């Protein structure tokens, strides 16, 4: 397994028409506002190139 480093997985957030409308109306501020509604799970990512497998180790979030 090859260590690919720490990454965040998005859990939730604004999506669909509501998120698109907010993005059009508020521009860059919408991107900042979305963070308030989503949860990010911190994981360490491991990849096996030989077998095409991916593994995650929980780091917090």
Buried (B, 14 or more C-beta within 10 A) or exposed (E): EEEEEEEEEEEEEBEEEEBEEBBEEEEEEBEEBBEEEEEBBBBBBBBEEEEEEEEEEEEEE
